[in-house]
Amino acid sequence: MDETTASAPDDLVRRHAQPGRTLLAILHAIQDEAGFVPPAAVAPLSKALNLSRAEVHGVITYYHHFRTAPPAPVVVQLCRAEACRSMGSEALAQHAEAHTGCRFKQHGHASEHVHDHAGEVELESVYCLGQCALSPAMMINGTLHARVTPQKFDALLAKAMAAVVRTEEAV
Ligand code: FES
């Protein structure tokens, strides 16, 4: 995507801040299109919705779903909720950190997610992916995987990384 045109914050806000739309709906639409909510979108959003910048910023930071920086090429979302914990998701989290060299960032918030781009991979904690009977569960770039073992994780990650390389080569 050409960031100077299609995802320019002013353009994003102009396209998505339609009358009658809530701030949350607009933020979802912006993130769906751009992959994140650019910090520079806060000012035009506050103007478009007649809110203070602090109010807009507060909503973005309150909802862990919203990110303010582009995601890494491979995003791993590991379920850390109870059913998955009881089936070894914490050991899997440790394995994922050791294997990728990335860390699950600790926030005071119930959802921990890392946006530090320690490499090609981003590790994010999520709380229930609706696969409790098939735990531990995770998503890699939006694809659900169940009964994930460390070995299965390594294979899935290698596949996802290879897909990123293929995509980059095709560009
Ligand atoms: S608790 Fe992990 S999928 Fe529900």
Boltz pocket constraint, residues with backbone or C-beta under 6 A from the ligand:
constraints:
  - pocket:
      binder: B
      contacts: [[A, 79], [A, 80], [A, 81], [A, 82], [A, 83], [A, 84], [A, 85], [A, 127], [A, 128], [A, 129], [A, 130], [A, 131], [A, 132], [A, 135], [A, 136], [A, 137]]
      max_distance: 6.0
